[in-house]
């Protein structure tokens, strides 16, 4: 959780700025490594269906089974907000454990589906959860053949370490647009590197806007 703080926007010396830049990079790299691992596991789980000759007949069959299952997921009401400090993900993980989600996991192992949030004649968009240090909601779009079109990890920078705390809040709207607020709190560390220095808080807030296109691609709106 983000500790309570009174924000003080003060000038930084080069060493302190470099220290917190390194903290942010470390958290970012850890999140990227997690995402890469997840992608590798998903590719492996899909690719393992192919036979030794390289045929993807079994994989295609599994994909064809996926869309009808995703279509049965409950509809998630918008606006829908996720907060990396909140309990909604943990609660969802406890609630969603029924026959339907187990069938979906048989097609894509490890996919913890919560529900569908967008659906058109060409694609369906679902929210699932990736268990990690911070359980992360993922928005994924699939075409009617069950093939993945695109995906978005909703907590791209969430995490923390001594002197560095990042919280991500994301809100999905009915019009297929969604908004990410990245709040980063930093504090100076004492010379011994053992504790934070009170009264040295600095808060930086970054906001980004995204949308799911008519073809199911996820893009940032600049």
C-alpha positions, 0 to 999 in steps of 0.5 A: 500500500502507498503510505500516507504522505504530504507531497513536497515538490522540491529540487533534486540533486543529481545523485538522488535523481539517479537513485530514484531513476534506478529504482523505477527502472528496477521495478519496470524491468521486473514487470517486463520480465514477468510479462515475458515469462507469461507470454512464453508460457502462453506461447508454449501452451498453444504451441504444444498442441501442434504435432511433430510435423509442425501441423497446427490442426489441434491448436486450431481445434482448441482455438475454435473451442475457445470463443464459445466459452469466452462468449459465456463469461459474465458481462462486466459493467462499465465504468470498471476501475482496477487499483493496484492497491485495491482488493478487487483482484484478490476478491475476483480470484476467490469468486471465479472458480466455476466449471466455465473458467476451468473449461477455459483453462483447459484451452489456455492453461493458467488463464484466470478469466473474470468476464467479458467487457467488450464484444462486437461482431468481430471480436471479444475482449475479456479481463483475466488475472495474472497471479504475481507479486501484485495480481495484475488484470489483463485485457485481451481481445480474441477474434471469432476463431479464438485467436488472440488479437492483442493484450494489455497488462493494466499495471505496467509500473506498479510495485515498490521498494524502499523510497519508491512506491508506484500505484496504477489505477485504470478505468475502462469505459463503455466506449472502449476507451480506458485511462491509466493513472500512474502515481509514483511516490519517492522519498530520499534514503539516509546515507546508510541506506537503511531508512527513508527520510521523513518530509522528503516526499515527491509525487509524480502523476502520469496519465495515459489514454488508450482504446480498443479499435474496431478491429480489436487492437489496443492503442494509446491515444496521444 
